[in-house]
Amino acid sequence: MKDNLESCLDRRSVGTEVKLIEIYCENIELFGDSMQEILSKLAYKAVEKGSSLYFGTSIRGAALMRFGTLLSQVFERSMDLHQLSDQPKILDYTLNCAPFSIHVKIFYHEEYSKSLSSTSSALMSSFVEVIKQASEALAHGQILIQDLQTILGKVDHFKSVVAEIKDNPIRPDYLIATLALREKELYGYQTTLKIVQDFVYMCTRFKGNTRKLEDKIKCFEKLENISLNLLCKVAMLNETKHPDEYQPTVIAFELDEHVVQTIPHVLKCGQGLLFITLWDKRGNELAKQKGKALDLDEILTEVWEPTYKFWNDLCTRLKNGDLKFSEFEKYFKTTDMETLRNELMKLSQDGNPQWIDVRLDQVEKYRNLQSCLFGARAIMEVVKEFELTGNFNQILEILKKTGDSDTKMNTLDDNMMKTCKILTGIDEDKAKSLEHLLPVNCW
């Protein structure tokens, strides 16, 4: 019966936890022993989840003392005493303990604080000091990364807790505004780390000396006990004119700002096979020429800059159709049109891919023209031998564009493709059959 009653009340208490705590604190003595035990358990659960009495009401005396005792029990039973010597664990506990902000509120109230047990008061004094130290570290940018991540993971509870600490040297509103800057700084480091790692990998494609960068990456591999000011040039809120526009400066890798700004461009270009092919070729040639691994300055000035210039010229000529087919076939060797389309999409960094369909159509036409080459040659030999008359300009143009002369991609026209259709069926064997029409000494 008792267990059934407890289970039933537990289900019904959802949404009425505050009222249940009030009944426990004000009227517990009106119930029998079994009911008191049930109410005690349910009130404990409610406080454990963060529910509380409404302060400022007429609750005083025994009711207030009962609530303080209940809160102290929740607080003392929920922690591992081994955490007391570890500041990050204390911070993590306080921000993950649902009723902690209520406990802080009572701790700082002259009358309510008397309801807490001596053990609870002593622990609160110690724990609040940890919150204040973390607040100062946050404000000055010297906060440990694990502490910052803990606070960012429990922002709302952190706001509630610091709002109740009356003697905190840092104002709650200043702390919360500063937290936005610290979040940007942490994200800035994480983003730059990924960029640097990808750049180091690109440099391993040839003999790139990136040992210094690799050492820095390894140095900050375990961030937990690293303070934020070692990773970024931290900003002070009162010195930042436009916090919303603030962009942090990462100092962990000791790179010039120009280098930090350049590396993302290298990686963006490196998404395509064309750039990577040129990058590898230039890097390997230069390393071989110098007879040593290339340092960072050499990579940026003697590999990146000339490679980008050449790549950009190829892309420009490809987009406007001035690239010659021989160049295209040299750098884009695939015959699969879908693979080719995906590769050209990576070159469309301006967000306008309309030129791609045009170029793919021209490539397909050019390859069709090449298949007509045998027929065109055979026909023109017959024309020449028998001195035939007529308009053979399109056939001559096919020979010109697929023979010794190099051709720009934008010079193909539809008339030429109509002629090509006529010649499509003339393969190498059929072309040889036409040769039999000619005298032997012609060949």
Secondary structure, 3 states (H helix, E strand, C coil): CHHHHHHHHHHHCCCCHHHHHHHHHHHHHHCCHHHHHHHHHHHHHHHHCCCCCCCCCCCCHHHHHHHHHHHHHHHHHCCCHHHHHCHHHHHHHHHHCCCHHHHHHHHCCCCHHHHCCHHHHHHHHHHHHHHHHHHHHHHHCCCEHHHHHHHHHCHHHHHHHHHHCCCCCCCHHHHHHHHHHHHHHHHHHHHHHHHHHHHHHHHCCCCECCHHHHHHHHHCCCCCCCEHHHCEECCCHHHCCCHHHCCCEECCCCCCHHHHHHHHHHHHHCCCHHHHHHHHHHHHHHHHHHCCCECHHHHHHHHHHHHHHHHHHHHHHHHHCCCEHHHHHHHCCCCCHHHHHHHHHCCCCCCCCHHHHHHHHHHHHHHHHHHCHHHHHHHHHHHHHHCCCCCCHHHHHHHHHHCCCCCEHHHCCHHHHHHHHHHCCCCHHHHHHHHCCCCHHHC
